């Protein structure tokens, strides 16, 4: 009896060991390659974030519990131009500068600009709960994002969803109005709104087709 118990304990130990190795390998395989390229983050930025969050959401927070991913394009042709747009802390008028968590270059290279749970200003009404991904392209409103960008976005969103199970929604910046159906939209400043077209329905359709079995909620693409 003792021998059987010893064998059972050994079997359980080996199973746990092998499972741990397997889980680590799976996690490593599912984490996309990315380059950390941080923008300025100081106490001043945190203060500006607090002021923004209080004004627009009635919240006192500098970090978020991610519940959505908002996909954008930069309307520029280099990742550097977007990076330097986001780099500084304020917009020159004493208010929080725009920024996104990630930039994806034309060749699919992913740059991470801030902590994934930082509150960044990238989508009106959703910054308090959304991670932003900027894709280089969309100059003059042309839907020209690449296959490499699509594949990188699929990997990145899948990674974020696995890491933060609280994420349920993925939508394009142009879908900000229909996304109010999620119940996530908050905006306390009357008239604070913008019309967006990025990243276009073709790109969002590609994301939905690749991620529709991942338990994420998408919205219809309007062509």
C-alpha positions as CSV (number, residue, x, y, z in Angstrom):
1,X,0.0,0.0,0.0
2,X,2.8,2.4,0.9
3,X,4.6,1.5,-2.3
4,X,1.5,2.3,-4.4
5,X,1.0,5.6,-2.6
6,X,4.7,6.5,-3.3
7,X,4.2,5.6,-7.0
8,X,1.1,7.7,-7.1
9,X,2.8,10.7,-5.5
10,X,5.7,10.4,-7.9
11,X,3.3,10.3,-10.9
12,X,1.5,13.4,-9.6
13,X,4.8,15.2,-9.2
14,X,6.0,14.3,-12.7
15,X,2.6,15.4,-14.1
16,X,2.8,18.8,-12.4
17,X,6.4,19.2,-13.5
18,X,5.7,18.4,-17.1
19,X,2.5,20.5,-17.1
20,X,4.5,23.5,-15.8
21,X,7.1,23.1,-18.5
22,X,4.4,22.8,-21.1
23,X,2.5,25.8,-19.9
24,X,5.6,27.9,-19.9
25,X,6.5,26.9,-23.4
26,X,2.9,27.6,-24.6
27,X,3.0,31.0,-22.9
28,X,6.4,31.8,-24.5
29,X,5.1,30.7,-28.0
30,X,2.0,32.9,-27.7
31,X,3.8,36.1,-26.6
32,X,4.6,38.0,-29.7
33,X,8.1,39.5,-30.2
34,X,8.0,43.2,-29.2
35,X,10.4,46.1,-28.7
36,X,10.0,48.2,-25.6
37,X,10.3,51.8,-26.7
38,X,9.0,53.8,-23.7
39,X,7.6,57.4,-24.0
40,X,8.2,59.9,-21.1
41,X,6.5,58.7,-18.0
42,X,7.0,60.9,-14.9
43,X,5.0,62.1,-12.0
44,X,3.9,65.0,-14.2
45,X,2.4,62.6,-16.7
46,X,0.6,60.7,-13.9
47,X,-0.8,64.0,-12.6
48,X,-2.0,64.9,-16.1
49,X,-3.6,61.4,-16.4
50,X,-5.4,61.9,-13.1
51,X,-6.7,65.2,-14.2
52,X,-7.9,63.8,-17.5
53,X,-9.5,60.8,-15.8
54,X,-11.3,63.0,-13.2
55,X,-12.6,65.4,-15.9
56,X,-13.8,62.9,-18.4
57,X,-14.7,59.8,-16.3
58,X,-15.1,61.0,-12.8
59,X,-12.3,58.5,-11.8
60,X,-9.0,58.9,-10.0
61,X,-6.8,56.4,-11.7
62,X,-3.6,56.3,-13.8
63,X,-4.0,52.6,-14.7
64,X,-6.8,50.5,-16.0
65,X,-8.5,47.1,-15.8
66,X,-8.4,46.3,-19.6
67,X,-11.9,45.5,-21.0
68,X,-11.4,46.4,-24.7
69,X,-8.8,46.8,-27.4
70,X,-9.2,49.7,-29.7
71,X,-7.4,49.4,-33.1
72,X,-6.1,52.6,-34.9
73,X,-4.0,53.7,-37.7
74,X,-1.5,56.5,-37.4
75,X,-2.2,58.4,-40.6
76,X,1.6,58.7,-41.0
77,X,4.1,56.6,-42.8
78,X,6.7,55.9,-40.1
79,X,6.5,54.5,-36.6
80,X,9.0,57.2,-35.5
81,X,6.6,60.0,-36.4
82,X,3.9,58.4,-34.3
83,X,6.3,57.7,-31.5
84,X,7.4,61.3,-31.3
85,X,3.8,62.5,-31.4
86,X,3.1,60.5,-28.3
87,X,6.5,61.0,-26.6
88,X,5.8,64.2,-24.7
89,X,3.6,64.4,-21.6
90,X,1.3,67.3,-22.5
91,X,-0.1,68.8,-25.7
92,X,1.4,72.1,-25.0
93,X,-1.7,73.5,-23.4
94,X,-1.3,71.8,-20.0
95,X,-3.5,68.8,-20.8
96,X,-2.5,65.1,-21.2
97,X,-1.0,64.2,-24.6
98,X,-2.4,61.6,-26.8
99,X,-0.6,58.2,-26.6
100,X,-1.2,54.5,-27.3
101,X,0.2,51.4,-25.7
102,X,1.5,49.9,-28.9
103,X,2.6,50.9,-32.4
104,X,2.8,48.2,-35.2
105,X,5.1,49.1,-38.1
106,X,4.4,48.2,-41.7
107,X,6.6,45.1,-41.4
108,X,4.7,43.9,-38.4
109,X,7.3,45.0,-35.8
110,X,5.5,45.7,-32.5
111,X,6.7,48.6,-30.3
112,X,5.4,48.8,-26.7
113,X,5.3,52.4,-25.5
114,X,3.9,52.2,-22.0
115,X,2.8,49.6,-19.5
116,X,-0.1,47.6,-20.9
117,X,-2.4,48.8,-18.1
118,X,-1.4,52.4,-18.2
119,X,-4.3,54.9,-18.9
120,X,-3.4,56.4,-22.3
121,X,-5.4,59.0,-24.3
122,X,-6.3,57.3,-27.6
123,X,-10.1,56.8,-27.8
124,X,-12.7,59.2,-26.5
125,X,-14.9,57.6,-24.0
126,X,-12.9,54.4,-23.6
127,X,-9.5,55.4,-22.3
128,X,-10.4,54.3,-18.8
129,X,-10.8,50.7,-19.9
130,X,-9.1,50.2,-23.3
131,X,-5.7,49.2,-24.6
132,X,-4.8,51.1,-27.8
133,X,-2.9,49.6,-30.8
134,X,-1.7,52.1,-33.5
135,X,-0.8,50.8,-37.0
136,X,1.5,52.8,-39.2
137,X,-0.4,53.8,-42.3
138,X,-3.7,55.3,-43.4
139,X,-2.1,58.4,-44.9
140,X,-4.9,60.5,-46.5
141,X,-7.5,58.0,-45.3
142,X,-6.2,55.2,-47.6
143,X,-6.9,51.7,-46.3
144,X,-3.4,50.4,-46.8
145,X,-2.5,48.4,-43.7
146,X,-0.4,45.4,-44.5
147,X,-0.8,41.6,-44.1
148,X,2.2,41.7,-41.7
149,X,0.4,44.2,-39.6
150,X,-2.7,42.1,-39.6
151,X,-0.8,39.1,-38.4
152,X,1.0,41.1,-35.7
153,X,-2.3,42.5,-34.5
154,X,-3.8,39.1,-34.3
155,X,-0.9,37.8,-32.2
156,X,-0.9,40.9,-30.0
157,X,-4.6,40.9,-29.3
158,X,-4.6,37.1,-28.6
159,X,-1.7,37.7,-26.2
160,X,-3.5,40.5,-24.4
161,X,-6.7,38.6,-24.2
162,X,-4.9,35.6,-22.6
163,X,-3.0,37.8,-20.2
164,X,-6.1,40.0,-19.3
165,X,-9.2,37.8,-19.3
166,X,-11.2,40.9,-18.5
167,X,-10.8,42.0,-22.2
168,X,-14.1,41.2,-24.0
169,X,-14.3,43.7,-26.9
170,X,-12.2,44.6,-29.9
171,X,-13.2,47.4,-32.2
172,X,-11.8,49.9,-34.6
173,X,-11.6,53.6,-33.8
174,X,-14.3,54.3,-36.4
175,X,-16.6,52.0,-34.5
176,X,-16.5,54.1,-31.3
177,X,-20.2,54.9,-31.5
178,X,-21.6,51.4,-32.1
179,X,-19.2,50.2,-29.4
180,X,-21.3,52.1,-26.9
181,X,-23.5,49.0,-26.9
182,X,-20.8,47.4,-24.8
183,X,-21.8,49.7,-21.9
184,X,-18.1,50.8,-21.5
185,X,-18.5,54.3,-22.9
186,X,-18.1,57.1,-20.4
187,X,-17.7,60.8,-21.2
188,X,-18.5,63.7,-18.8
189,X,-17.6,66.6,-21.1
190,X,-20.6,67.7,-23.2
191,X,-19.8,67.8,-26.9
192,X,-16.4,66.1,-26.6
193,X,-16.6,63.8,-29.6
194,X,-14.8,63.1,-32.9
195,X,-15.5,61.3,-36.1
196,X,-12.9,58.7,-37.1
197,X,-12.3,56.3,-40.0
198,X,-9.4,54.3,-38.8
199,X,-8.3,51.5,-39.2
200,X,-11.0,50.8,-41.8
201,X,-13.5,47.9,-42.2
202,X,-11.2,45.8,-44.3
203,X,-8.6,45.5,-41.5
204,X,-11.2,44.9,-38.8
205,X,-12.8,42.2,-40.9
206,X,-9.4,40.5,-41.1
207,X,-9.1,40.7,-37.3
208,X,-12.6,39.3,-36.7
209,X,-12.1,36.4,-39.1
210,X,-8.8,35.4,-37.4
211,X,-10.0,35.9,-33.8
212,X,-13.7,35.1,-33.9
213,X,-13.1,31.8,-32.1
214,X,-11.2,33.4,-29.3
215,X,-14.3,34.5,-27.3
216,X,-13.9,38.2,-28.2
217,X,-16.8,40.5,-29.3
218,X,-16.5,42.4,-32.6
219,X,-18.9,44.8,-34.2
220,X,-20.2,44.6,-37.8
221,X,-17.9,46.2,-40.4
222,X,-19.6,48.9,-42.5
223,X,-18.3,49.0,-46.1
